[in-house]
Amino acid sequence: MIGPTLTRYFSVTFARTVLSVFGLMFLLIYLLDFVEMLRRASDAKGSSTLLVAFLSLLRVPSVSEQVMPFAVLFGAMFAFINLTRKLELVVARAAGMSVWQFMLPPVAVALAIGIVATTIYNPISALSKRQADRLELKLFGAAGASEKALWLRQKSIDGQAIIRADHAEDGGTSLTGVTAFVFEPDGSFQERVNAKSAELEPGFWSLIDAHIISPDDEPQDSKTFLLATNLTADQVSQSFEAPEGVPFWSLPAFQQRTEQAGLDATAYRLRYQTLLARPLLLVTMVLIAASFSLRFFRFGGVAKMVSGGVAAGFVLYVATTLIGDLGGAGILSAPVAAWSPAIVGSMLATFVLLQQEDG
C-alpha cells in the first residue's frame, strides 16, 4: 500500500508538471493571439496596445480550455519520464509497488483538475469570452462579426415560423436582411415574408418594408408586417449565444428556456455533457501517458514511445471532435457523443497497461 508521504510526493510532482505545461501553452496562445489582434487593430480607430493586450487576455481562457487535455497528456508523460529517469519508479517497483498503486495519485490529481476546470475555470473563461466578444465588436465593428446567416425558429399562437437574417444586433432583437417562412398550426406552409429589417416588440416581430409571398394570393408589399411570437428578448439573445460563451452552471437553464421557446437546444445539451465528461477525459489522458512513458531507459526506444503517446492522444482528440460533431448534428445523443470517447479511450489505455504490467 502506497504511503501518505509517497502519495503526496507523486501528487505534487504530477500537479506541478501539468500546471507548468498548461501555463506554457497559455502563454504561447496569448502571444500568438496578441500578435494577430495587433495586426487586425492596426487600422481600427480607438485601439491601443494596452487595449489589444487586454482583449487577447480575455480571449485566451476560452481557447486554452481546448488544449487542456494535451496539457495533461504532455505533463503526465514528462512527469512519468522524469520519475523513471531518476529511478524513483524503479525503486518503488523494487519495493513491491505495482503500477496501479503509483498511478492512483496522478489519476486523482487529473480528476481534481478536471472538476476544477469544469466548475470554476469554465465559468470564468465563458464570462471572459463574452466580454471579449463585446469588446471586439466595439473595437472592430461589424467587420469583426461572423458573416454566416443567422437562423431562428419560433412558435406562437398563429403557428410556427423560421426566421433568417443576414445580420443581428442588440442581442438578436434587431435584424437586417430578414426572410420569414410562416407555417400554419398544422404545419402547412402559409407565406414567405422578405423584409429589410425586423425589430422584436413584446409579443411580435415588426418587419419593416415587407414583401409577402403566399401560395394562394398575389405578392403584396407592406410598410410594416407584424409576426406573432412567444419569444422574449432574453430568449432571442440566448439563441444567438454560442455554447462556449455560456458558463457551466447556466447551461441547464439555457437549455430549458431554449426548448420552451421551441428552439434547438442540441448545442447546449452537448456542451453540458462534454463539460461533465471532462474529468474522465483528463484521466484518460493520464492513462494514455502511462501506457507510453513507463518504459525503462535502459530498454531504449523512449523517443518512439513518447511519439506513440502523443499520436494516441491526438487520435483521441480527433475522435472526440468527430463524435462531438455527430452529436451536434443530432445523429448521436448528447451523452453518447460526450462520454463515449473518454470511456473507450480509458478502457483501451487500461487494457494496454494490463498487458504491459500483468502480461
Salt bridges, closest charged atoms under 4 A:
ASP33 OD1 - ARG59 NH2 2.88
GLU36 OE2 - ARG39 NH2 2.58
GLU65 OE1 - ARG271 NH2 3.70
GLU65 OE2 - ARG278 NH1 2.73
ASP133 OD2 - LYS129 NZ 3.20
GLU136 OE2 - ARG40 NH1 2.80
GLU136 OE1 - ARG59 NH1 3.24
ASP166 OD1 - ARG164 NH1 2.77
GLU169 OE2 - HIS167 NE2 3.55
ASP209 OD1 - LYS223 NZ 3.32
ASP221 OD1 - HIS211 ND1 2.52
GLU241 OE1 - ARG130 NE 3.90
GLU259 OE2 - ARG269 NH2 2.45
GLU357 OE1 - ARG93 NH1 3.14
